[in-house]
């Protein structure tokens, strides 16, 4: 698609823009060519990666996953309630997930695994238990 339209983008980091501008110039491109190329690569990376991870997790497990791409919190009642409906399950977090202070070892026994690619907030009292259940590529914070 090669339509030319003026697009104004508020809030650009001027340092990053300057670096992109210099890179475009050094490659003999104009800034729009480089930005278009960058956005396409980013979209391919994100789209392919997230879809692949979702499909792969469905294939590799007989367990029911619970996905979080936004902001979510679980209490002990939430976790045990899900367990009663589906049995042991996997939590996949790509957003911000908070495990409420009432969650204990009994509740965590209902969860087979936590796959964390986002931010996971847990109380200090269960932090070590969560770390044992978590595949970490994101961050885990204690409160």
OpenMM code with the backbone's topology and positions (N, CA, C; nanometers):
from openmm import Vec3, app, unit

residues = "UNK UNK UNK UNK UNK UNK UNK UNK UNK UNK UNK UNK UNK UNK UNK UNK UNK UNK UNK UNK UNK UNK UNK UNK UNK UNK UNK UNK UNK UNK UNK UNK UNK UNK UNK UNK UNK UNK UNK UNK UNK UNK UNK UNK UNK UNK UNK UNK UNK UNK UNK UNK UNK UNK UNK UNK UNK UNK UNK UNK UNK UNK UNK UNK UNK UNK UNK UNK UNK UNK UNK UNK UNK UNK UNK UNK UNK UNK UNK UNK UNK UNK UNK UNK UNK UNK UNK UNK UNK UNK UNK UNK UNK UNK UNK UNK UNK UNK UNK UNK UNK UNK UNK UNK UNK UNK UNK UNK UNK UNK UNK UNK UNK UNK UNK UNK UNK UNK UNK UNK UNK UNK UNK UNK UNK UNK UNK UNK UNK UNK UNK UNK UNK UNK UNK UNK UNK UNK UNK UNK UNK UNK UNK".split()
positions = [
    Vec3(0.0862, -0.1172, 0.0000),
    Vec3(0.0000, 0.0000, 0.0000),
    Vec3(0.0900, 0.1224, 0.0000),
    Vec3(0.0757, 0.2046, -0.1015),
    Vec3(0.1644, 0.3199, -0.1137),
    Vec3(0.0833, 0.4477, -0.1249),
    Vec3(0.0101, 0.4804, -0.0218),
    Vec3(-0.0631, 0.6056, -0.0220),
    Vec3(0.0151, 0.7066, 0.0588),
    Vec3(0.0153, 0.8287, 0.0109),
    Vec3(0.0874, 0.9338, 0.0817),
    Vec3(-0.0127, 1.0196, 0.1554),
    Vec3(0.0078, 1.0287, 0.2855),
    Vec3(-0.0797, 1.1063, 0.3700),
    Vec3(0.0051, 1.1639, 0.4824),
    Vec3(-0.0195, 1.2861, 0.5170),
    Vec3(0.0519, 1.3485, 0.6266),
    Vec3(-0.0060, 1.2988, 0.7581),
    Vec3(0.0815, 1.2448, 0.8443),
    Vec3(0.0397, 1.1931, 0.9732),
    Vec3(0.1238, 1.2616, 1.0810),
    Vec3(0.0580, 1.3245, 1.1739),
    Vec3(0.1273, 1.3851, 1.2872),
    Vec3(0.1174, 1.2933, 1.4064),
    Vec3(0.2295, 1.2685, 1.4716),
    Vec3(0.2299, 1.1794, 1.5878),
    Vec3(0.2781, 1.2588, 1.7079),
    Vec3(0.1903, 1.2767, 1.8050),
    Vec3(0.2272, 1.3478, 1.9264),
    Vec3(0.3055, 1.2568, 2.0198),
    Vec3(0.3914, 1.3172, 2.0973),
    Vec3(0.4601, 1.2432, 2.2026),
    Vec3(0.5802, 1.1633, 2.1588),
    Vec3(0.6312, 1.1860, 2.0372),
    Vec3(0.7507, 1.1145, 1.9953),
    Vec3(0.8694, 1.1571, 2.0791),
    Vec3(0.9526, 1.0631, 2.1137),
    Vec3(1.0779, 1.0930, 2.1813),
    Vec3(1.1712, 1.1525, 2.0764),
    Vec3(1.2079, 1.2772, 2.0934),
    Vec3(1.2868, 1.3484, 1.9921),
    Vec3(1.4275, 1.2906, 1.9782),
    Vec3(1.4819, 1.2338, 2.0848),
    Vec3(1.6129, 1.1700, 2.0753),
    Vec3(1.6044, 1.0466, 1.9846),
    Vec3(1.5027, 0.9644, 2.0060),
    Vec3(1.4828, 0.8457, 1.9227),
    Vec3(1.4563, 0.8860, 1.7786),
    Vec3(1.3741, 0.9873, 1.7586),
    Vec3(1.3454, 1.0359, 1.6236),
    Vec3(1.4745, 1.0822, 1.5563),
    Vec3(1.5580, 1.1544, 1.6297),
    Vec3(1.6849, 1.2016, 1.5738),
    Vec3(1.7752, 1.0876, 1.5315),
    Vec3(1.7790, 0.9826, 1.6126),
    Vec3(1.8590, 0.8646, 1.5786),
    Vec3(1.8048, 0.7962, 1.4538),
    Vec3(1.6717, 0.7844, 1.4455),
    Vec3(1.6094, 0.7236, 1.3268),
    Vec3(1.6361, 0.8090, 1.2031),
    Vec3(1.6281, 0.9397, 1.2183),
    Vec3(1.6521, 1.0312, 1.1064),
    Vec3(1.7954, 1.0148, 1.0562),
    Vec3(1.8917, 1.0109, 1.1489),
    Vec3(2.0325, 0.9947, 1.1109),
    Vec3(2.0554, 0.8597, 1.0428),
    Vec3(1.9925, 0.7551, 1.0939),
    Vec3(2.0058, 0.6230, 1.0338),
    Vec3(1.9480, 0.6214, 0.8926),
    Vec3(1.8310, 0.6807, 0.8760),
    Vec3(1.7691, 0.6872, 0.7428),
    Vec3(1.8612, 0.7602, 0.6455),
    Vec3(1.9155, 0.8703, 0.6886),
    Vec3(2.0044, 0.9496, 0.6031),
    Vec3(2.1283, 0.8688, 0.5639),
    Vec3(2.1871, 0.7979, 0.6626),
    Vec3(2.3076, 0.7185, 0.6340),
    Vec3(2.2790, 0.6022, 0.5392),
    Vec3(2.1540, 0.5579, 0.5331),
    Vec3(2.1150, 0.4477, 0.4438),
    Vec3(2.0603, 0.4976, 0.3108),
    Vec3(2.0568, 0.6285, 0.2951),
    Vec3(2.0045, 0.6844, 0.1708),
    Vec3(1.8533, 0.6747, 0.1600),
    Vec3(1.7854, 0.6694, 0.2731),
    Vec3(1.6402, 0.6619, 0.2757),
    Vec3(1.5859, 0.7898, 0.3365),
    Vec3(1.4565, 0.8110, 0.3153),
    Vec3(1.3948, 0.9195, 0.3909),
    Vec3(1.3354, 0.8578, 0.5178),
    Vec3(1.3019, 0.9402, 0.6130),
    Vec3(1.2568, 0.8925, 0.7436),
    Vec3(1.1299, 0.8078, 0.7325),
    Vec3(1.0413, 0.8421, 0.6405),
    Vec3(0.9166, 0.7648, 0.6288),
    Vec3(0.9437, 0.6214, 0.5847),
    Vec3(1.0419, 0.6012, 0.4979),
    Vec3(1.0746, 0.4653, 0.4551),
    Vec3(1.1243, 0.3815, 0.5733),
    Vec3(1.2117, 0.4411, 0.6527),
    Vec3(1.2677, 0.3685, 0.7660),
    Vec3(1.1617, 0.3430, 0.8738),
    Vec3(1.0776, 0.4412, 0.8997),
    Vec3(0.9722, 0.4232, 0.9993),
    Vec3(0.8718, 0.3178, 0.9526),
    Vec3(0.8332, 0.3207, 0.8260),
    Vec3(0.7430, 0.2174, 0.7727),
    Vec3(0.8037, 0.0785, 0.7877),
    Vec3(0.9321, 0.0661, 0.7522),
    Vec3(1.0015, -0.0615, 0.7642),
    Vec3(1.0048, -0.1068, 0.9102),
    Vec3(1.0345, -0.0152, 1.0004),
    Vec3(1.0411, -0.0472, 1.1438),
    Vec3(0.9052, -0.0916, 1.1967),
    Vec3(0.7990, -0.0201, 1.1585),
    Vec3(0.6651, -0.0563, 1.2064),
    Vec3(0.6222, -0.1921, 1.1534),
    Vec3(0.6527, -0.2212, 1.0272),
    Vec3(0.6178, -0.3519, 0.9710),
    Vec3(0.6903, -0.4638, 1.0447),
    Vec3(0.8212, -0.4449, 1.0684),
    Vec3(0.8980, -0.5465, 1.1404),
    Vec3(0.8450, -0.5667, 1.2814),
    Vec3(0.8113, -0.4576, 1.3476),
    Vec3(0.7573, -0.4664, 1.4826),
    Vec3(0.6254, -0.5428, 1.4832),
    Vec3(0.5360, -0.5098, 1.3911),
    Vec3(0.4059, -0.5778, 1.3847),
    Vec3(0.4215, -0.7256, 1.3528),
    Vec3(0.5130, -0.7593, 1.2630),
    Vec3(0.5380, -0.8996, 1.2314),
    Vec3(0.5900, -0.9734, 1.3542),
    Vec3(0.6812, -0.9099, 1.4247),
    Vec3(0.7390, -0.9720, 1.5438),
    Vec3(0.6333, -0.9950, 1.6501),
    Vec3(0.5565, -0.8925, 1.6812),
    Vec3(0.4552, -0.9037, 1.7864),
    Vec3(0.3450, -0.9997, 1.7459),
    Vec3(0.2903, -0.9825, 1.6276),
    Vec3(0.1792, -1.0669, 1.5833),
    Vec3(0.2210, -1.2122, 1.5777),
    Vec3(0.3302, -1.2401, 1.5105),
    Vec3(0.3756, -1.3779, 1.4974),
    Vec3(0.4100, -1.4377, 1.6311),
    Vec3(0.4792, -1.3632, 1.7121),
    Vec3(0.5243, -1.4142, 1.8410),
    Vec3(0.4072, -1.4460, 1.9317),
    Vec3(0.3144, -1.3535, 1.9462),
    Vec3(0.2034, -1.3756, 2.0385),
    Vec3(0.1129, -1.4882, 1.9902),
    Vec3(0.0847, -1.4930, 1.8615),
    Vec3(0.0009, -1.5996, 1.8069),
    Vec3(0.0710, -1.7338, 1.8231),
    Vec3(0.2012, -1.7379, 1.7928),
    Vec3(0.2750, -1.8628, 1.8059),
    Vec3(0.2761, -1.9112, 1.9504),
    Vec3(0.2994, -1.8221, 2.0452),
    Vec3(0.3019, -1.8605, 2.1864),
    Vec3(0.1663, -1.9137, 2.2299),
    Vec3(0.0600, -1.8476, 2.1862),
    Vec3(-0.0749, -1.8901, 2.2221),
    Vec3(-0.1034, -2.0292, 2.1657),
    Vec3(-0.0743, -2.0493, 2.0369),
    Vec3(-0.0995, -2.1783, 1.9728),
    Vec3(-0.0131, -2.2879, 2.0339),
    Vec3(0.1134, -2.2562, 2.0595),
    Vec3(0.2051, -2.3540, 2.1167),
    Vec3(0.1595, -2.3975, 2.2555),
    Vec3(0.1144, -2.3048, 2.3354),
    Vec3(0.0707, -2.3396, 2.4706),
    Vec3(-0.0537, -2.4274, 2.4659),
    Vec3(-0.1407, -2.4067, 2.3664),
    Vec3(-0.2596, -2.4910, 2.3551),
    Vec3(-0.2214, -2.6332, 2.3134),
    Vec3(-0.1198, -2.6464, 2.2250),
    Vec3(-0.0782, -2.7768, 2.1761),
    Vec3(-0.0053, -2.8581, 2.2820),
    Vec3(0.0797, -2.7913, 2.3578),
    Vec3(0.1706, -2.8612, 2.4480),
    Vec3(0.1121, -2.8967, 2.5831),
    Vec3(-0.0118, -2.8705, 2.6046),
    Vec3(-0.0654, -2.8959, 2.7375),
    Vec3(-0.2083, -2.9456, 2.7305),
    Vec3(-0.2343, -3.0427, 2.8163),
    Vec3(-0.3721, -3.0875, 2.8324),
    Vec3(-0.4418, -3.0030, 2.9380),
    Vec3(-0.3642, -2.9151, 3.0022),
    Vec3(-0.4193, -2.8295, 3.1063),
    Vec3(-0.4826, -2.7059, 3.0443),
    Vec3(-0.5837, -2.6563, 3.1110),
    Vec3(-0.6488, -2.5347, 3.0651),
    Vec3(-0.5671, -2.4130, 3.1054),
    Vec3(-0.5315, -2.3280, 3.0075),
    Vec3(-0.4592, -2.2053, 3.0430),
    Vec3(-0.5562, -2.0908, 3.0703),
    Vec3(-0.5144, -2.0000, 3.1566),
    Vec3(-0.5849, -1.8750, 3.1786),
    Vec3(-0.4899, -1.7669, 3.1302),
    Vec3(-0.5309, -1.6905, 3.0283),
    Vec3(-0.4450, -1.5897, 2.9676),
    Vec3(-0.4773, -1.4518, 3.0207),
    Vec3(-0.3736, -1.3718, 3.0432),
    Vec3(-0.3899, -1.2320, 3.0802),
    Vec3(-0.3028, -1.1470, 2.9903),
    Vec3(-0.3670, -1.0602, 2.9123),
    Vec3(-0.2943, -0.9672, 2.8263),
    Vec3(-0.3112, -0.8240, 2.8749),
    Vec3(-0.3882, -0.8047, 2.9794),
    Vec3(-0.4142, -0.6706, 3.0294),
    Vec3(-0.3712, -0.6579, 3.1737),
    Vec3(-0.4653, -0.6193, 3.2575),
    Vec3(-0.4387, -0.6039, 3.4007),
    Vec3(-0.5395, -0.6912, 3.4741),
    Vec3(-0.4904, -0.7787, 3.5627),
    Vec3(-0.5763, -0.8764, 3.6277),
    Vec3(-0.5234, -0.9057, 3.7670),
    Vec3(-0.6145, -0.9368, 3.8587),
    Vec3(-0.5715, -0.9828, 3.9906),
    Vec3(-0.6495, -1.1088, 4.0255),
    Vec3(-0.5819, -1.1986, 4.0962),
    Vec3(-0.6428, -1.3219, 4.1434),
    Vec3(-0.6403, -1.3242, 4.2954),
    Vec3(-0.7525, -1.3668, 4.3547),
    Vec3(-0.7580, -1.3939, 4.4980),
    Vec3(-0.7570, -1.5458, 4.5157),
    Vec3(-0.7511, -1.5899, 4.6407),
    Vec3(-0.7570, -1.7329, 4.6685),
    Vec3(-0.8880, -1.7919, 4.6183),
    Vec3(-0.9972, -1.7191, 4.6365),
    Vec3(-1.1290, -1.7661, 4.5897),
    Vec3(-1.1288, -1.7823, 4.4370),
    Vec3(-1.0657, -1.6904, 4.3660),
    Vec3(-1.0578, -1.7000, 4.2192),
    Vec3(-0.9844, -1.8269, 4.1774),
    Vec3(-0.8682, -1.8474, 4.2361),
    Vec3(-0.7855, -1.9617, 4.1966),
    Vec3(-0.8519, -2.0939, 4.2319),
    Vec3(-0.9042, -2.1058, 4.3524),
    Vec3(-0.9691, -2.2315, 4.3907),
    Vec3(-1.0985, -2.2527, 4.3124),
    Vec3(-1.1671, -2.1449, 4.2776),
    Vec3(-1.2883, -2.1556, 4.1958),
    Vec3(-1.2585, -2.2082, 4.0562),
    Vec3(-1.1530, -2.1563, 3.9942),
    Vec3(-1.1123, -2.2059, 3.8619),
    Vec3(-1.0730, -2.3531, 3.8730),
    Vec3(-0.9969, -2.3865, 3.9773),
    Vec3(-0.9531, -2.5245, 3.9982),
    Vec3(-1.0727, -2.6194, 4.0094),
    Vec3(-1.1766, -2.5788, 4.0809),
    Vec3(-1.2958, -2.6634, 4.0958),
    Vec3(-1.3644, -2.6878, 3.9621),
    Vec3(-1.3568, -2.5906, 3.8707),
    Vec3(-1.4215, -2.6047, 3.7392),
    Vec3(-1.3384, -2.6847, 3.6403),
    Vec3(-1.2049, -2.6621, 3.6375),
    Vec3(-1.1238, -2.7213, 3.5305),
    Vec3(-1.0087, -2.8085, 3.5803),
    Vec3(-0.9864, -2.8151, 3.7110),
    Vec3(-0.8705, -2.8871, 3.7622),
    Vec3(-0.7473, -2.7971, 3.7574),
    Vec3(-0.6295, -2.8586, 3.7695),
    Vec3(-0.5061, -2.7789, 3.7656),
    Vec3(-0.5002, -2.7015, 3.6346),
    Vec3(-0.4473, -2.5816, 3.6410),
    Vec3(-0.4419, -2.4969, 3.5222),
    Vec3(-0.3135, -2.4163, 3.5191),
    Vec3(-0.2878, -2.3566, 3.4050),
    Vec3(-0.1692, -2.2739, 3.3822),
    Vec3(-0.2139, -2.1286, 3.3722),
    Vec3(-0.1393, -2.0398, 3.4348),
    Vec3(-0.1642, -1.8963, 3.4197),
    Vec3(-0.0581, -1.8416, 3.3259),
    Vec3(-0.1013, -1.7802, 3.2167),
    Vec3(-0.0088, -1.7150, 3.1236),
    Vec3(-0.0321, -1.5653, 3.1305),
    Vec3(0.0690, -1.4945, 3.1728),
    Vec3(0.0586, -1.3503, 3.1916),
    Vec3(0.1492, -1.2759, 3.0952),
    Vec3(0.0887, -1.1842, 3.0186),
    Vec3(0.1655, -1.0963, 2.9315),
    Vec3(0.1320, -0.9507, 2.9602),
    Vec3(0.0570, -0.9289, 3.0651),
    Vec3(0.0202, -0.7942, 3.1061),
    Vec3(0.0711, -0.7682, 3.2461),
    Vec3(-0.0197, -0.7263, 3.3332),
    Vec3(0.0143, -0.7058, 3.4747),
    Vec3(-0.0804, -0.7911, 3.5575),
    Vec3(-0.0232, -0.8847, 3.6304),
    Vec3(-0.1006, -0.9775, 3.7118),
    Vec3(-0.0611, -0.9600, 3.8581),
    Vec3(-0.1617, -0.9470, 3.9441),
    Vec3(-0.1381, -0.9375, 4.0880),
    Vec3(-0.2024, -1.0564, 4.1562),
    Vec3(-0.1230, -1.1274, 4.2360),
    Vec3(-0.1760, -1.2338, 4.3201),
    Vec3(-0.2014, -1.1717, 4.4570),
    Vec3(-0.3264, -1.1708, 4.4980),
    Vec3(-0.3691, -1.1014, 4.6195),
    Vec3(-0.3055, -1.1635, 4.7448),
    Vec3(-0.2998, -1.0883, 4.8537),
    Vec3(-0.2325, -1.1350, 4.9761),
    Vec3(-0.2935, -1.2596, 5.0399),
    Vec3(-0.4205, -1.2910, 5.0081),
    Vec3(-0.4819, -1.4090, 5.0703),
    Vec3(-0.4399, -1.5401, 5.0044),
    Vec3(-0.3673, -1.5325, 4.8946),
    Vec3(-0.3230, -1.6550, 4.8269),
    Vec3(-0.2135, -1.7202, 4.9107),
    Vec3(-0.2303, -1.8516, 4.9322),
    Vec3(-0.1352, -1.9272, 5.0125),
    Vec3(-0.0899, -2.0507, 4.9351),
    Vec3(-0.0149, -2.1354, 5.0012),
    Vec3(0.0384, -2.2553, 4.9365),
    Vec3(-0.0737, -2.3454, 4.8849),
    Vec3(-0.1820, -2.3561, 4.9600),
    Vec3(-0.2975, -2.4376, 4.9181),
    Vec3(-0.3539, -2.3882, 4.7850),
    Vec3(-0.3686, -2.2580, 4.7720),
    Vec3(-0.4199, -2.2019, 4.6467),
    Vec3(-0.3203, -2.2243, 4.5334),
    Vec3(-0.1912, -2.2050, 4.5606),
    Vec3(-0.0907, -2.2240, 4.4558),
    Vec3(-0.0796, -2.3692, 4.4110),
    Vec3(-0.1183, -2.4636, 4.4973),
    Vec3(-0.1190, -2.6043, 4.4575),
    Vec3(-0.2216, -2.6311, 4.3467),
    Vec3(-0.3172, -2.5435, 4.3296),
    Vec3(-0.4184, -2.5566, 4.2238),
    Vec3(-0.3635, -2.5145, 4.0876),
    Vec3(-0.2509, -2.4450, 4.0884),
    Vec3(-0.1901, -2.3926, 3.9655),
    Vec3(-0.0710, -2.4798, 3.9289),
    Vec3(-0.0727, -2.5317, 3.8072),
    Vec3(0.0386, -2.6153, 3.7616),
    Vec3(0.1630, -2.5322, 3.7344),
    Vec3(0.1417, -2.4172, 3.6694),
    Vec3(0.2562, -2.3369, 3.6261),
    Vec3(0.2100, -2.1941, 3.5995),
    Vec3(0.3020, -2.1003, 3.6177),
    Vec3(0.2773, -1.9615, 3.5808),
    Vec3(0.3814, -1.9233, 3.4763),
    Vec3(0.3340, -1.8826, 3.3593),
    Vec3(0.4235, -1.8357, 3.2541),
    Vec3(0.4121, -1.6841, 3.2539),
    Vec3(0.5193, -1.6188, 3.2935),
    Vec3(0.5152, -1.4738, 3.3103),
    Vec3(0.6042, -1.4043, 3.2084),
    Vec3(0.5408, -1.3304, 3.1157),
    Vec3(0.6140, -1.2488, 3.0193),
    Vec3(0.5868, -1.1006, 3.0440),
    Vec3(0.5142, -1.0722, 3.1500),
    Vec3(0.4773, -0.9352, 3.1824),
    Vec3(0.5258, -0.8985, 3.3207),
    Vec3(0.4365, -0.8390, 3.3998),
    Vec3(0.4673, -0.8016, 3.5375),
    Vec3(0.3778, -0.8816, 3.6303),
    Vec3(0.4395, -0.9489, 3.7242),
    Vec3(0.3683, -1.0306, 3.8207),
    Vec3(0.3966, -0.9752, 3.9593),
    Vec3(0.2915, -0.9359, 4.0313),
    Vec3(0.3046, -0.8803, 4.1661),
    Vec3(0.2534, -0.9813, 4.2667),
    Vec3(0.3385, -1.0146, 4.3643),
    Vec3(0.3006, -1.1134, 4.4662),
    Vec3(0.3425, -1.0639, 4.6042),
    Vec3(0.2733, -1.1142, 4.7068),
    Vec3(0.3080, -1.0753, 4.8439),
    Vec3(0.4391, -1.1429, 4.8840),
    Vec3(0.5085, -1.0801, 4.9765),
    Vec3(0.6369, -1.1327, 5.0240),
    Vec3(0.6224, -1.2728, 5.0815),
    Vec3(0.5071, -1.3018, 5.1393),
    Vec3(0.4883, -1.4303, 5.2068),
    Vec3(0.4860, -1.5495, 5.1111),
    Vec3(0.4496, -1.5281, 4.9855),
    Vec3(0.4435, -1.6402, 4.8898),
    Vec3(0.5409, -1.6236, 4.7742),
    Vec3(0.6233, -1.5216, 4.7779),
    Vec3(0.7140, -1.4934, 4.6664),
    Vec3(0.7960, -1.6158, 4.6266),
    Vec3(0.8570, -1.6830, 4.7241),
    Vec3(0.9411, -1.7987, 4.6929),
    Vec3(0.8617, -1.9124, 4.6291),
    Vec3(0.7363, -1.9309, 4.6702),
    Vec3(0.6520, -2.0352, 4.6115),
    Vec3(0.6167, -2.0022, 4.4664),
    Vec3(0.5896, -1.8750, 4.4412),
    Vec3(0.5560, -1.8315, 4.3051),
    Vec3(0.6761, -1.8483, 4.2133),
    Vec3(0.7938, -1.8128, 4.2616),
    Vec3(0.9157, -1.8272, 4.1808),
    Vec3(0.9360, -1.9730, 4.1400),
    Vec3(0.9066, -2.0664, 4.2285),
    Vec3(0.9217, -2.2084, 4.1970),
    Vec3(0.8254, -2.2548, 4.0876),
    Vec3(0.7111, -2.1886, 4.0738),
    Vec3(0.6100, -2.2276, 3.9754),
    Vec3(0.6187, -2.1472, 3.8461),
    Vec3(0.7079, -2.0504, 3.8399),
    Vec3(0.7044, -1.9535, 3.7310),
    Vec3(0.8182, -1.9720, 3.6328),
    Vec3(0.7827, -1.9674, 3.5029),
    Vec3(0.8817, -1.9519, 3.3969),
    Vec3(0.8986, -1.8026, 3.3790),
    Vec3(1.0147, -1.7527, 3.4116),
    Vec3(1.0352, -1.6079, 3.4175),
    Vec3(1.0991, -1.5525, 3.2910),
    Vec3(1.0265, -1.4677, 3.2236),
    Vec3(1.0865, -1.3820, 3.1219),
    Vec3(1.0419, -1.2396, 3.1447),
    Vec3(0.9535, -1.2194, 3.2392),
    Vec3(0.9066, -1.0859, 3.2764),
    Vec3(0.9640, -1.0478, 3.4111),
    Vec3(0.8917, -0.9664, 3.4836),
    Vec3(0.9379, -0.9233, 3.6150),
    Vec3(0.8419, -0.9733, 3.7227),
    Vec3(0.8991, -1.0029, 3.8383),
    Vec3(0.8189, -1.0404, 3.9544),
    Vec3(0.8499, -0.9410, 4.0647),
    Vec3(0.7468, -0.8733, 4.1110),
    Vec3(0.7634, -0.7760, 4.2178),
    Vec3(0.7001, -0.8241, 4.3465),
    Vec3(0.7615, -0.7873, 4.4576),
    Vec3(0.7082, -0.8219, 4.5899),
    Vec3(0.6413, -0.7002, 4.6509),
    Vec3(0.5326, -0.7225, 4.7199),
    Vec3(0.4705, -0.6151, 4.7977),
    Vec3(0.4477, -0.6603, 4.9384),
] * unit.nanometer
topology = app.Topology()
chain = topology.addChain("A")
for resn in residues:
    res = topology.addResidue(resn, chain)
    for name in ("N", "CA", "C"):
        topology.addAtom(name, app.Element.getBySymbol(name[0]), res)
